[in-house]
Every structure is written in C-alpha cells, then in structure tokens.
Amino acid sequence: MTNKTLGSWIVFRKSKPNARFRLFCFPYAGGGASIYRSWSEDLPEIEVCPVQLPGRESRLREKPFTHISNLVEAAAEALLPHLNMPFALFGHSMGALISFELIRHLRRLKGPSPVHFFVSAHRAPQIPDLDPPIHQLPDAELMENLRELNGTPEAVLQNAELMQMLLPLLRADFGVCETYAYADEEKLDCPISVFGGLEDREVTSEDLNKWRDQTHGAFKQRMLPGNHFFLQDAKKTLLQALYRDLIQPS
C-alpha cells in the first residue's frame, strides 16, 4: 500500500506550536483513533497524534492489514515526515505490538528513534501466545470471545448490521496479532513504561514485567484499576503517569 495522503494516518491532532514532544498513539484490535481524541487536553507540552489504521472510522473503506510486517512498513512510510521532533509511541494491546515493531523497523531503516515507548495491556513480545487463535472462528464463536474480553458493548454485539461491518475488521486485527512471530533483535535504547489492568485476565503482571528485557534504558511498570480496557476507566491516572515519565523523567 502506498501512502498518497499522509494526513489520513493521523487524525484528531491539535497543533501545539510550543510542544516538546509528539506522542503517536496506536489503537487496540477493532479500535480507531477516536479513543485518543480527548488526550490532548490532559497532556500539556505534548502534541498527541492518534494514528488511524486502515479499515476503521475515517478509513472504513480501506482494506485492513492482516499481517504486522505490511502494516508496519506502511505506517513507517506515512509517519516518517512527522518524526522531525522528539517523539514517543503509545500502544494499547494490539497497538503496543505494532508500536514495538515500528520502532524496530525504523531502526533497521536507520531512521529516528523515540525518546520513550509506552506499552499498555500487551504481554512482552518474546512470550508466546498460548491461547488458541480466534480470527478464523465462525461468527458466533468469535462474538462470544469478544464478549469475554469485555471490550465490545453488549448493544454493539446485539446489533447484527453493525457486527456484520465490524467482524471483518476484527478478524484482520486479530490476524495481525495471532500470526505475529517474534524475532530476536538488539534491545531498544529508549525507556519503556508499561501499564496493565489489575483485573485483566488476558495479560498478567508477569507478562508485562518481561518488557524490561526489551530495553537498555529505564523500565517502569504500573498496574491500574480495571480489566483489559482499563485505559477508559483509569484514563486520568494513566495520563498523569505518562506525562510524568515523558516530561519529568527521573
């Protein structure tokens, strides 16, 4: 995929001429850039850049990626012109995996490196996924798995027309995660801050702690109230910690 319109990858950005950093935010499976739409208000000195992946929201007509390598290559091409000042990456669940591989891809290109990497609700990449894949399950079984993850409102799950639109995207996104194969490379140089949900049944504290093996820099881990989608209920605490780590690192 070529990126003829670079702006389509970054939406809801509020320009901050005096910003010290740009923060590129990647969504979870099935999610869009709108989940980060309000973050700019709570992060002074940081220009929040929500990343809109193909196949959702304003890019609904585009085909979503099904493999992480192609996704990362396209994202790097699109975002490179915007990496002209100190920047950091934040990713929740699938977004964390994409962010990690994007950093490594930029390094292979000898491109710019982030000053910080924020991981949310995703086990360290070197830990194998022992759960059976779900991206090719029949619709009913896939929807039951979505229900167990607590990330899709019941009203959406009950809306047959809406689910008919969402299921192809969800299959593609789960495919990105479930076909991922970790390859050992040199550790990152940037600090890593990791966030997890205390009631998250998918990603444990131990899973998150292993991210420390992916950096030569500083490492911090915080567990916040909530399940796998704690970034909604614990947003204030999350953003306060993110701001401290980026603006006032100890």
C-alpha positions in Angstrom: 0.0 0.0 0.0 1.3 3.5 -0.8 0.6 6.5 1.3 -0.5 9.2 -1.1 -2.3 11.1 1.6 -0.1 11.1 4.7 -2.7 13.0 6.8 -5.1 10.2 6.7 -2.9 8.3 9.2 -3.0 11.0 11.8 -6.4 12.4 12.9 -7.7 14.5 15.7 -4.3 16.1 16.1 -4.4 19.5 17.8 -1.3 21.5 16.8 0.7 22.8 19.7 3.5 25.1 18.5 5.2 25.0 21.9 5.0 21.2 22.2 8.2 19.5 23.4 7.2 16.1 22.1 4.8 14.3 19.7 3.0 11.2 21.0 1.8 8.8 18.4 -1.0 6.6 19.8 -2.0 3.2 18.3 -5.3 1.5 19.0 -6.4 -1.9 20.2 -7.9 -4.5 17.9 -11.1 -3.2 16.3 -10.4 0.3 17.7 -9.9 3.6 16.0 -8.0 6.8 16.6 -11.1 8.3 18.3 -10.2 6.5 21.5 -7.4 9.1 21.9 -9.4 12.1 20.7 -9.5 13.8 24.2 -6.0 13.1 25.3 -4.6 16.3 24.1 -6.5 18.3 26.7 -4.7 16.4 29.6 -1.2 16.4 28.2 0.3 19.9 28.0 3.5 20.3 26.1 2.7 17.1 24.2 1.2 17.1 20.7 -1.0 14.0 20.7 -1.1 12.2 17.2 -3.8 9.5 17.2 -2.9 7.0 14.4 -5.8 5.9 12.2 -5.2 2.5 10.8 -6.9 1.4 7.5 -10.3 -0.3 7.8 -11.9 1.8 10.6 -13.7 5.1 11.2 -12.4 7.7 8.7 -10.7 4.9 6.7 -13.5 2.5 6.8 -13.5 1.9 3.0 -9.8 0.8 3.0 -8.8 -2.8 3.4 -7.3 -3.5 6.9 -3.9 -5.2 7.2 -3.8 -8.8 8.2 0.0 -9.1 8.8 2.1 -6.9 11.0 5.0 -6.6 8.6 3.0 -4.9 5.9 1.2 -2.7 8.4 4.5 -1.5 10.0 6.1 -0.8 6.6 3.1 1.4 5.5 2.9 3.1 8.9 6.6 4.0 8.8 6.3 5.5 5.3 3.3 7.6 6.4 4.7 8.7 9.8 8.4 9.5 8.9 7.6 13.1 7.8 6.1 13.7 11.2 9.1 12.4 13.2 11.0 15.6 12.8 10.9 16.5 16.6 11.3 14.4 19.7 8.6 11.8 19.8 7.2 8.9 21.8 4.9 6.0 21.0 1.9 4.6 23.0 0.1 1.5 22.1 -2.8 -0.4 23.8 -3.0 -4.2 23.3 -2.5 -4.7 19.5 -1.3 -1.1 19.3 1.6 -1.9 21.6 2.8 -4.8 19.4 2.5 -2.5 16.3 4.5 0.2 18.1 7.2 -2.1 19.1 7.7 -3.5 15.6 7.5 0.0 14.2 10.4 1.2 16.4 12.5 -1.8 15.3 11.6 -1.2 11.6 12.6 2.5 11.9 15.9 1.3 13.4 16.6 -1.0 10.5 15.9 1.9 8.2 18.4 4.0 10.3 15.5 6.3 10.9 14.7 8.4 14.0 14.2 6.7 17.4 11.6 7.5 20.0 12.5 9.1 23.3 10.1 6.8 25.1 7.9 3.8 24.5 4.6 3.3 26.4 3.2 -0.2 26.4 -0.4 -0.8 27.6 -2.1 -4.2 28.1 0.1 -6.4 26.0 2.5 -9.1 27.1 6.2 -8.9 26.2 6.6 -9.9 22.5 9.0 -12.7 23.3 6.3 -14.5 25.3 4.5 -17.0 23.0 0.7 -16.6 22.8 -0.7 -19.9 24.2 -4.3 -19.1 23.5 -5.9 -20.7 20.5 -6.3 -18.3 17.6 -9.8 -16.9 17.1 -9.5 -14.8 13.9 -10.9 -17.6 11.7 -13.7 -18.8 14.1 -17.3 -18.8 12.9 -19.1 -15.5 13.6 -21.0 -16.8 16.7 -17.8 -18.1 18.3 -15.8 -15.0 17.5 -18.6 -12.8 19.1 -18.6 -15.0 22.2 -14.8 -14.4 22.5 -15.4 -10.7 22.1 -18.0 -10.8 24.9 -15.5 -12.4 27.2 -12.9 -9.7 26.5 -15.3 -7.0 27.8 -14.2 -4.6 25.1 -17.3 -4.5 22.9 -20.5 -3.1 24.4 -23.4 -5.7 24.5 -25.5 -3.3 22.5 -23.0 -3.5 19.7 -22.8 -7.3 19.9 -26.6 -7.5 19.6 -26.7 -5.2 16.6 -26.5 -7.7 13.6 -26.0 -5.0 11.0 -23.2 -3.3 12.9 -21.4 -6.5 13.7 -21.6 -7.5 10.0 -19.5 -4.4 9.4 -17.1 -4.9 12.3 -16.3 -8.6 12.1 -14.0 -8.4 9.0 -12.0 -5.7 10.7 -11.8 -7.6 14.0 -10.7 -10.8 12.1 -8.0 -8.8 10.3 -6.8 -7.2 13.6 -6.8 -10.5 15.5 -4.9 -12.0 12.5 -2.2 -9.3 12.9 -1.7 -10.4 16.5 -2.1 -14.1 16.1 0.2 -14.5 13.1 2.9 -12.5 14.7 6.3 -14.3 15.0 8.8 -12.7 17.4 12.4 -12.4 16.1 15.2 -11.7 18.4 17.0 -8.4 17.8 19.1 -5.9 19.8 17.2 -4.3 22.7 15.7 -0.8 22.3 17.6 2.2 23.6 14.6 4.1 24.7 13.0 3.8 28.2 9.8 1.7 28.4 6.9 2.4 30.6 4.3 -0.4 30.9 0.7 -0.3 32.1 -1.6 -3.1 33.0 -5.1 -3.7 34.4 -5.4 -5.3 37.8 -8.4 -7.3 36.7 -7.1 -8.1 33.3 -7.5 -11.9 32.7 -5.6 -11.8 29.4 -2.3 -10.1 30.4 -0.7 -10.7 33.7 1.7 -8.6 35.7 4.4 -11.2 35.0 3.7 -10.9 31.2 4.2 -7.2 31.4 7.3 -7.3 33.5 9.1 -9.2 30.8 9.2 -6.0 28.7 12.2 -5.0 30.8 14.2 -7.4 28.7 13.5 -5.3 25.6 15.3 -2.1 26.6 18.8 -0.9 27.6 17.0 2.1 29.1 14.9 2.7 32.2 11.8 0.5 32.8 8.7 1.2 34.8 5.6 -0.9 35.4 2.3 0.3 36.8 -0.9 -1.7 37.5 -4.1 0.3 37.2 -7.7 -0.5 38.3 -9.7 -2.2 35.6 -9.8 -5.0 33.1 -8.1 -5.3 29.7 -9.6 -2.0 28.7 -8.5 0.0 31.8 -7.4 2.9 29.6 -11.0 4.0 29.7 -11.8 3.8 33.4 -8.3 4.7 34.6 -7.6 7.3 32.0 -6.7 10.1 34.4 -4.2 8.0 36.3 -2.7 6.7 33.1 -2.2 10.1 31.6 -0.7 11.6 34.7 1.9 8.8 34.8 2.6 9.1 31.1 3.1 12.8 31.4 5.5 12.4 34.3 7.6 9.8 32.5 7.8 11.9 29.3 8.1 15.4 30.7 9.8 14.8 34.0 11.7 11.6 33.8 13.6 10.7 37.0 
